[in-house]
Amino acid sequence: MSDAQLARGRATIVNSRGLHARPCQALARIALAFAGEVEACCEGRRANAKSILELMTLSAGPGTVLEFTARGEGASALVGSLVGMVQAGFQEPD
């Protein structure tokens, strides 16, 4: 796999309730449109970003940094979308 097929990005959770069910669903929906592998990590824990349940196991609260790693065609665009969703507070009203 070439470096062009690998992308990483980081974002800090800014919404007041952290990574609960709705944000996990929003991230998984974006990730599921991607054919390659995508992983979310925080504080030493890893999760398949295509799985709502695995994302919820990260127990990431406000201020937590999430790191996304994607492998495959379009990885950079996918990571950009995931980072943007986190930075936008998962588009939730606070």
Protein Blocks (a to p, Z undefined) as FASTA:
>chain_A
ZZklpccdddddfbfnlpafklmmmmmmmmmmpmbdcdddeehiacdfkbmklmmmnopa
ehiacddddedehklmmmmmmmmmmmnonopaZZ
